[in-house]
Amino acid sequence: MTAQTMHLEGVTAHALSDPNTGQFVRLTTRMGSVYSVASQKGGTGKSSTSISLAAGLARRGEKILLIDTDSQANSSKVLIPEYQSLKKEDTIYATIMERQPLPVLSTSVPNLDIVASHILLSQTDIALTTAIDHRESRLKNALATIKDQYAYVIIDCPPALSWLTINALTASDYIVVVISPGYFELESTIQITRTIGEVQGYFNPDLKLRGFLFTMNDSTINSKNSLLLLRQAYPEQVLNTVIPRNVDVKDANMSKQDIFAYDPSSKAALAYQQLIEEMFS
């Protein structure tokens, strides 16, 4: 399909043309559209993808909000220079556990705000399991009051199918599932697609799968076969962009920079720029 993009006040309309019919299908993205970046396993490049999408969009001049719901707080540690000094009340813990407004903070990237995570989020599943309110909607309700201030909202989900993940998906318009090479990684797509279906059925019927993103690609047979199997299993749902395994991403994280600030000419930066064009242009 070929793409055309039209910008109206508060609305971005993507028109995809089908080469077989020549007809256009309009996909309208409103201001404040929310994208969850999810993976059932750790170590897939999920947080690096969240950071790169948010920072890349912000560097195009868009006003972006990144919400870190992963208790490891990797996105927060990279983008907030004074992260170690934050108290739990300064993070999304206050919203999820105490139902307070989202504590939005500035980052080192122009146009990019963040809601930081906290290690104590790892304990929230116990509390949410016994909660009697609409526990799946705590993030959605808090986000509804501010999301129209942003062009896009990116949510970095936990690497597990928890109540935090359900909160993120309930608040989202789209989900991007990050998959790295390997048998168990591919097998995890079964459970996460089942979870997406359950969220659509019980909490958020408007949630859409934006696609599977294949990351950490290299020249090994494992990578080649994993990508082939993923595309065979989900022929219409795997994003065209493939993110290469690249040490520059880890080096950028270590230096507390996004990949575009660290080395905009790196293979990873070029791949994430291509991904942004595929998803948002």
N, C-alpha and C positions, 0 to 999 in steps of 0.2 A: 504494500500500500504506500501511496505518497501522501504527504501531509501538507496542509495549509493551516495557517494560524491567523485568527482575527482577534483584535483586542478592543473591547468595549469597556465602558465604565464599570469597574468592579467585576468584569467577566472576561475570561479567556476562552475562546471557542476553538477547539481543534477539529479540523475536518479531515478525515481519512478517506482517501479515494481507493475504491476497490478496482484493481486493474482488470478484473474479469467483467464487471458490470459498468464501470465508469461512474457509478453513483457515489455520492459523498455521505458519510455517516458523521454527524456532528456530536462531538464529545465536549460538553461545556464544563469548564472548571471555574468555580466562583472563588472570589477572594476568600482566603482563609481555608482553602481546601486542605484536608488533613491526610497525610501519608504516613502509615506505620511501616517501619523497616523491621522485619521479624525473621527469626530463625529459631528452630527448636534446639539447635546445638550451639555451643560456644566455639569460638575460634574460626568462624566463617568469614570474618570481615564485616560483620553487621554494623558495629559501631563506627568503623572507618567509613563505611558506606553512608551512614547517617550524617557523620561530620562532613563528608565530601559533598553530599547533595545539598546540605544546608549552607555550607560555606560557598560552594560554587554558585548557588542561586543568589546568595547575598552579594557576591562579588559582581553579579550582573546588574546590581542596583535594586533588587527586590528586597522588601522588608520580610525577614524570615524569623520564625520562632522554632527552635529545636527543644523538644521535651525529652529529657533523659529519664526513662523509667527502669533502667537496668541498675540494680543495686551495686554492680561493680563500678559504676559511674565513670566509665572510660571517656565518654564524650565530654562530660563535665570537667574532668581533670585536664583534658587537652585544651579546652576553650576558655576556662576560667583561671586566670593566673593565680588568684588568691583562693582557689578551691579549698585547700586544707583548713582555712580559717572559717569556713561556713559552718553554721549550726544546723541541726536538723530542721529547725523552723524556717530556714532560708531555702529549703529544698522542697521537692514535690512530696516528701514525707508529710508535710503539714497539710497538703491538699487531700492525699489519699487517706491518711489516718485521722486527721482532725477536721477535715472538710473545710479548710481555709481556702481563700483565693490563691490562685497560682502565683508563687513568688518569682516574678520575672527578673532576670539579671542580664546585664550587658556582657558581651564577650569581647575577645581580642579582635574579632572580625567585624568590620563596619557593616551595618544593616542587619546583623545577626544577634538576636536575643536568645536566651536559654532559660529553661527551668531545670535546675540541677537535680541530680539524684543523690541518694544517701545510702550508706551501707545498711542502715536499719530497715530499708525497704525489703530486705530479705526476710523479714519477720511478718510482713503484711498479710501473707496468705492465711495464716492462722486467724488473724483478726477479721479478715474479710469473709472467711468461711462461716463465721458465726454472726456476722452482721445481719441486721433485719431490715435495713434500708435498701435502696436500689444500689447495691454495692458495685455493680458493673458500670454504673453511670457517674461515679464520683469525678473522674477526670473529664468526661463529656460535659457535665454540668458546669464545672469550673472553666473549661475552655470556651464554652459558648459565649461567655461575657467578653472575651478579648480576641477571639480568633479573626474577626473581621478587620483587625488592625494590621493583619499580615497578609502577604500574597499567598504564602504557603506555610503550613505547620508540618514539621517532620518529627515523628516520634521514634526514638530509639527504644525498642522493646527489650524485655529480658530474654535471655536465651533459654526459655522454658515456657511451657503452656500453663501459665499461672493466672491468678485473678488480676495481676497487674497487666498481663498481656490481654486479657479479656477487656479490661478497662481501656487499654489503648485501642483495640479493635472496635469497641463500641463507640469510641469517640472519632473514628476515622471514616474517611470517604473511600480510601484506597489502601491496599496493603501490597508491599513489595517483599517477597520471600527470598532471602539470601541463601544460596546453596553453594557449598564448596565441593571439590572432588572427593569421592569415596562412596563405598557401598552404604554405610550407615547414614551418611548425609543424604543420599538419594532416598533411602527408606523413610527418612523423617518427613518427606513431603506428603506421605499418606496421612500421617497424624495431623499435620498442620492444615492440610486442606479440609480434613474432617472438622477441625476446630473452627475454621473460617465458615464452614457450612452451619455449624451450631450457633455461632455468633449471628450469622444472617437470619437464622430461624428464630432465635429467642430475643436478641437484643438490638440488632442493627441490620434490617433488611436491605439497606442501601449500600452496604459495604461491597466493594468490588476488588477483585484480584487484579492488580496492575501488571503483575508478571513475576516470573522467577528470574532472579539475577544470579548468573554463574560467576563466582569469584575465585581468586587464587588459581587461575588457569596457568598451566605451564606446558612444556613440550612432552610430558610423560604420557605413557599409554593410559594410566589411570585417569588423567584429566581428559584426554581425548574420548575415552569410552564413557566417562561419567557425563560429559556434555552431550554426547550422542544419545545415551539412554534417557537423559532428561528431556531432550527435544522429541524423542520418540514417544515418551509418556505424555508430554504436554505440548503437542505440536503447535498450538496457537497461543501458548501462554508464556513461553520463554522469551525474555527480552533479547533483542539482537546484540546489544552491547555485552561484551565479556570482559571482566576485570582481570588483568594479569596478576600473577604473584610477583610482587615488587617490593624490594627491601626499603624503597623510599617511603612507603606508607608507614612502616614501623619507625623509621628514622624521624619522620615528621611528627608522629605521636610522641616520641621521646623528647623532641625539642618543643613540644606543646604548640604545634602549628598544624593547620590544615595543609593538605598536599599542595594546594594551589599557592600558598604562601611559601612553602618549603622548596618546591621545585616544580614550577608550572610546566616545564618541558619534559617531565618524567613520563614514563609509560602509563603509570597509574593516573596521573593528573589528566593526561590526554584521554584515557579511557573513561574517567568519571565525567569529563567535559562532554564526551560523546553520549554518555548515559543521560546527562541533563538535557541535551538536545533531543534525544529520543523520547524522554518522558514528558518534557515541559514545553517544547517548542512546536 
